């Protein structure tokens, strides 16, 4: 039996992709090697017996040969002489070669030359991100599938001996949906099949189970916990399609079948790749087990990632306290940097981000040093930040030439020999308690320390209408001020038939400045920002203070 809906979607997508390639009229000079290899695989998957498509694929292979350096690696991109980047290309070329089989025709011979030239570099080459190990190993595994040489298996064994970087919650170390969907999951499934390593497929199943709990009502996978480039944007489920199908078919799990159906509804990503996998493994086309939608309500605490998700029939709430900033004290690629502490999704009404900003020595927004969960569930987020004033140097540390060591204060650097001075610290403590319930979330925010302005910034997804608040004078957003007598202040955001209500209970001391988001010195020094976009609503106060806010939808 065949899953006709899946097959029809693959065929339709493949036709469109082939038409687009053939319409390019060989204008490939701007394409990097990975894009060329993708096209070769697509054309082979679409037309192993079509001379015209194979001739075009051969010309693409010739263009690819021009991008292959003397050491076998492919040129292009900012990762120079990169074994893992070349591995992406080799994975596609090896699948194309396997599809062609033993055919005595020019494309098969050209692919063999490209792969033979690249193999020594992949056998000896290194990596620089966690997922690269699995992409590179998958390329070696595909080469082994074509020609089972022991050195290929041995090198894969070296990488796998490090252990798969997946935690007890089913998250890879980079916590990135993008790299889970495109790299780690498909690579580990390939290695499981080629080298008979079922535990690798088990790791993928754990990640897909986690993905079900990270899946939001809008069909996106939560990214706020990610340590990679996708941490600041929604990520669709569609790229997970093939791993979901493979594991659902292997385990009979209806919840993964349901998710595979949702991924298919979002559209097939890279139909040529999907078609190739279906040709190489026709079992992928079997009908899925009966779909079973995951239950609601359900709550999932990803302890290592400092993330709590509460799914209810009408609303999903995400609380995040898993930033790496508290430990590393820097904004860096490869770290979870997002200051978003809350997300609420209620149908079309989506509160993409809640952040707490403050005017405090340019140290930037609130980023919790962790998340603990109390019964309710209640997510508790805490942060303590300090800045220092430095005393004069002791007599023994003074220099007649006044040339003191250039040191890092944590906020800035100066030739002040900071480490030799006594200091006076100014500290700001913040605690945020997030109660996640069936209608949304309640926040209790307590800020203690010196008298500084702070505000909550709520960024709603564009497309709706905000009411009950007043425009800021510069037009960049709205403000909702706590009532002086402690009564509720209410604003509403409506999108389609759905609505989120924001209710603020005070009283809280009024801020002296206009509310706004301050990204911190690390961004502002470079003229940059990590500000949220959308329809912005601000609720401001002055520390020390305590404020209660409810964000939710009517039952």
N, C-alpha and C positions, 0 to 999 in steps of 0.2 A: 504493500500500500504506500501511497505517496501523499504528502501534505500538499494538496493542490494550491491552496492559497499562498503558501510559502513559495512554491515553485513558480507560480504565476508572477509573484512580485519580483523574484530573482530574474526571470526572463525579461520582464518589462524594464527593470533597471539596467540590465545588461545591454539591451538594444539601445537605450538612450546613451549609455556610456560609450559604446562602440561608435555610434553615430557622431558623438562629440569628438572622439579621437580621429576619426576619418575626416572630419571637417576641418581639422587643424592644418591640413595641407603641409605637413612636415615642418611647421613652424615650432621647432623644439629647442631652438638655441637658448631660450631663457629657462628651460626646465632643468632642475637638479636631477641627480641620478635616481633618487627614489621615485620621482614622478615618472621618469622614463621606464623604470622597471614595473611600476604599477600598470602602465599601458601595455607593456609586453604581456604580462600575465592576463590582462583583460582580453586581449586579442586572441591569445592562445585558448583561453577558456571558451571564447565565443566561436572560434573557427579552427579547430585542429585540422579540419579537412577543407578549409577555405583558402585557396592559394592567394587571393587578394589580401586577406587579413594577415596571413603569415608573411607575405612580402613586406607589408607595412611594419610588422613586428620585427622583421630582420633589419629594416632601416633604423628602427628605434634602437636595436641592439648595437648597430654600428655607431650611432650617436653616443650610446652608453660606453662603448669601447674607447671613444675619445676622452671620456671623463675618468678612465681608469688609469691610475698612476703606475709607475714601474714596479712598485711593491705590491700591486694588486688591489689596493684600496681605491675607492672612488672619490673624486674631488667634488667639493661643493659644500656650502654651508659654513657656519662659523666654528664647527668642530673639525679641526684640520687633521688629516690623516687619521680618521676615526674608524677603528674596527667596528664599534656598535652601529654607527650610522651606515657603514657599508653592509652590516648584517641585515638591515632592513631590506636593502636591495637584493642581497643574496637570497633571502627568504622567498621573495617573489620569483626570482630567476630559477631557483631550485624547484619551486612548484610548477613553473612553466615547463621546465625540462622533464619533470616526472609526467606531466600530462602528455608531452610529445612522445615519451617512451623511447623505443628503439628506431623511430622513424629516421631513415637516411635522407635528411633534407637539410638545407643550409642553416636554418634557424637553430635546429638541434645542435649542430656542430658549433655554431657561434656561441650559444649558451654554455656549452661545455668548455669552450676556451675562456669565457668570462669567469666561470665558476672555478676552473682550475687555477687561474691566475690569482683569484681572491683567497683561495683556501689557506695558503701558508700564513697570510696576514691574520686571518681569523683564528687560526690555531695558536698563534703567538701573541695576539693582541690583548690589550687591557680595556678597562671601562672606567667611567667616572660617575655613574649614578646606579642606584640599586637595580632598577629594572633593566639596565643594559646587560646585566649578567644573563638574564633569561632570553632576551632578544638574540644575543650573540650565541648562546647555547642552542637556541632553536635553529639558527642558521647552520650550526655545526650538525645538529640532529637531522636537518633536511639533507645536508651533504652526505651524511652517513646513510640515510635512506636510499640515496642514489648509488653510493659506493661505500659499503660497510667496512671502512678502514679502522683498525683498532685505535689509532692515534686520535681520531675524531671522537670516539666514545670516551677515551681517557680524558681529553680536555673538557668535555661536558661534565665528566665525573668530578673534575677538580672544582668547577664552579658550583655544582650541586652539593658538594661536600661542605660548602659554607653554610648550608641550610637555607631554606626558603624564608624570606624576610616577612613573615606573616605572624601577627600576634594572636592572642587568645580570643580576640573579638572578631577575627577574620579580616583584619585590615593589613594591607601591605605597609611597609615602613614609610613610604611616601604618601600614603593615605589619599591617593589621587584617583578619582574615577577614570580620568583620561588614560593614565598609564595602566591601571588595572584592566580596562576594557580593551585597549589596543596592544598592550605588550605582555604584561605578566600573565594574565589568564590564558590567552591563546598560546603563548610560548610554553607554559607549563603543561597545558593539555597536549601539545605536540610532543613534548619530551616524555610525557607519561605513556603515550602511544608507541613511540619509536623504541624506547628503552624499557618498556614494561615496568613503569614506576607508578603504581596506582596511588601512592601517597601524594604525588604531585596533583593528580586529579582531585584528591581529597582536599588539598589546600585551595584549589579553585572553587570547589563546592562551598567551602567555608566563606570565601570572599563573596560569592554570589548570595549566600544566606545573609551576610551583613548588608549587601547592597539592597536587598528587599526592605530592610529596616531603615536604610538611608533614602529610600524612594519616597518622594513627596507627592502630594495629590496632583500637582501639575505635570507629573511624568518626568521630573528631573531628579537626579541623584544629588543628595546634599554634598556640597563642596567646601563648606566653611572650615572643615577640619583638615583640608588638603595641605600638603607641603609643597605643592607645585603650582604651575601657572594658572590652573583652573580654580584656585581657591576664591577668586573674586567674580565668578560668573556661573550661571546655571549650566548644568551638564545633562544632556538627554540620556535616556536609557538605550537608545537605538544601537550604539556601538557594542553593547553587550550581547547582541542577538545570537551570534554563533556559540559563544561559551554557554549561554543559557540553554540553547537547544541541545548542545552536546550533553550537558550534565543532566538536564531534564530527561532525555532519552535513556541515559545510562542508569539513572537512579529511580525513575518513575515518579519524581516529585511534581505534584500538580501546581505548587506555588511557583516553581521555576517555569513551568509551562505557561502559567498566567503571565509572568513577567516577559517571557519570550514573545507572547502575543502582543503585549503592549509595545515592546521594542519594535516589532514588525510594523505595527500601526504608525510608528513615528517615521518610518521609511528606512530603506536599506542603505547603509553606509558602504561605499565601495562595492557595488554589485559585482564587478569583475572578480574581486577577491572571494566574495561569497560563492559565486558560481564555480570558481576553481575548487574551493573546498568541497562543494557538493559533488563535483565530478570525481574528486580524489576519494571521497568518503560518501557514497550514496546513502549510507545509513542516516546521514544528517537530514535527509528528506523524508524520513518516516513520520507519520502522524505523531504528534506529541501526546503524552498522557493527558487525561482530562484536566482542564485548568481549575485551580482552586485559588480564589482571591485571598490574600493574607487577611487574617482577622483584625478587626478593630473593635474595641480599643486594645492597644498593646503599647508597651513602653520598652525602649531599649537604651541601656546605658553603656556607651563605649568608654570604658574607664580609662584606657590608655590614651585615648584621644580627647578626653575631657568633654564629651559630647553626650547630651541626653535628647532623645527623640520620643515624643509622646503622640501617638496616632489615635485620633478619635473619629467617629463617623463624619463629622462636619469640619474638623479642623485638625491640623498637625502643627506641633510646636517643637522648635529646635532651640535648645540652650547650649551655648558653646563657651567653654573655659579652657580649651586645650591649646592656646597659643604657646609657641616655643619662646616667646619674647622674655618671659619671666626668667628663664634659665640662661638664655644666650645674650640678652640685652642688646639685640641688634635686629634690624630688618635685613633679611638675606634670602636669596633664592635657595630653596630647599628647606625652608622653615615655614611653619604655620604662623603667618603674620596677621591674619585678619582680626580687626577689633570688633567685628560683629559679634554680639553676645546673645542675640535672640532673633529668630525668624518665626513668623506665624503665617500659615497658608490656609485660607478658607475659601475654597473654590477659586473664583476669579479675583477675589480680594486678597492680595498678597502683600504682607509686610516683609519686604526683602531683608531689612536690616534694622536693628536697634543698636546704637552705639552710645557710649558715654564719653563726652569730650569735656575738657576742663582747661583752665588757664593756670598752668602750674609749671613754670621753668622750662617750657618747651618740651616736656617729656611725652607729649602725645596723649592719645586716648587711653581709656581703661582697657587693659588686657589682663585677664585673670591669670593667676598662677596655677590654676587647676580648677576642677569642678568636683564637688562632693554631692551626694544625693541623700536626702532625708525622706522619710515617709511622706507620701502625698501624691506623686513625687514632687519634691522641692529641690531644685538645683541651687547650690550655694556657690557663689563666685566671690573671690576675695583678691584684693591687690593692695600692696603697700609700696608707695614710691617716695623717694627722698631726693633732695638736692642739698648741697653743702655750701657753707661759707667757711673759708679757711683762715686759720690763725697765722701770725708771723712765724717764720722759721726759728727754730732753736739756734742758739749761738753757734753750735758746732756744725750746723748745716748751712750756714751762710757762706756765700762766696764773694770775694772782693770784686770779681769780674761780672757778677750778677748773671752768670750763665748757668741757669738751672735746667734740669732735665725736662724735656718735652713729655708731658704726661697726659693720660686720658682720664677725664673726670667722670666719664660715663655719659655726659651730655655734650662735651666739647673737649678740645685739647688745647693746652697752653704750656709755655715754658715756665712752670710754677713749682716743679717738684712736689706734686700733690701728695705723693705717698710719704713725704717727710713732715707733713704738717698736721697739727691737730685741727679738727673740724667741728663745726656746729651744724647739725642736720635739721632740715625742715621736712616733716613727713606728712603725707596725705594718705589716709586709710579709707578704702571703699569696700563695702560689702553689698552685694546684690543677691537677693533671694528670688528665684523664679519658680512660681507654682504653676505647673502645667496641668490643666484640667480639660474637661470635655468641651468647654466653650472657648478656650484660649489660654492666656497666660496672665498671671498677676505678678508684678514686680514690686519689691520693696527695696528701695535704694537708700543706703545710709552712707554719707560722706562725712568724715571727721578729720579735723586738723585745722589749719589756718583758714582765714576767710578768703576763699577763692570762688570765682564763678564756675559753675559746671552746668551742663545741659545734656539731656537725652535727645539724640537725633533719631527720628523714625523715618526710614526711607521706604515709601510704598512704591510698588511696581507701577509704572505709567499705564494709563488707560482708564483710570477711574476718576472720581470726583471727591474732593475733600470739602467738608463743611464743618462749621462750628469753630473754626480757628480764624485768626486774622493774619493777613499778609504782612511779611516783614517789609520794612520800608524800602529795601533794595530789591525786592521782588524775587529773591532767590529761594524762598520757602515760606512756611507758615509757622505761627507760634501759638501755643496753647498755654496760657498762664494759670498756675494754681490759684484757686480762689483765696482772697485774703482771709476770709472767715472759716476756711477749712472745708467748705462745701465742694461738691464735685464740679470739675470742669470737663466738658465732653466735646469730642470731635468725632466725626464719622468719615470713613473712607468707603465709597461704594463703587464697585466694578461689576457691570452686568447685573445679575440678580443677587449678588453676594455683597455683604457689608461687614466691615470691622469697625468696632467702636473703641475709642480710646478715652478712658475715664481717669482723671488725675485727682487725687485727694491730697490736700495739704493740711494746714498751711505750711509753706516753706519760705524762708527769707528770699526776697526778690534779688535776682542777679542785677549787677550794675551795668553790664555790657550787653550789647545785642547778642543773641545766641548764634552760635555757628560752630563748625567743625574745625578743630585744630589738629592736623596730622602729626605734628611734632617736628623737632629740629632735624631729625634724620631725613625727612622729606623736604622740609621748607628750605634747608640750607642749599639743596640742589634745585630749588624751584619746582619741586614735584608735590604730588599729593596722592593719597589713597582714598580720597573722598568717595562716598557712596553717591549714586545717581538716583533719579526718580523724583517722586513728589515728596518733598522733605517737610517734616513737621518737627518743631523743637519745643521741648519743655525744659525750662531753665530754673535754676535756683542758686543760692549761695551757701557754701559750706561754712560751718557745720550744719547739716540739715538731714532730714529724712523725708522721703516722698514715696507714695504708693500709687501705682498705675495699673489699670486693668486693660488688657487688649483682647477683644474677643468678639464673638458673634452670638446672636440670640439663639437660644435652643429651638 
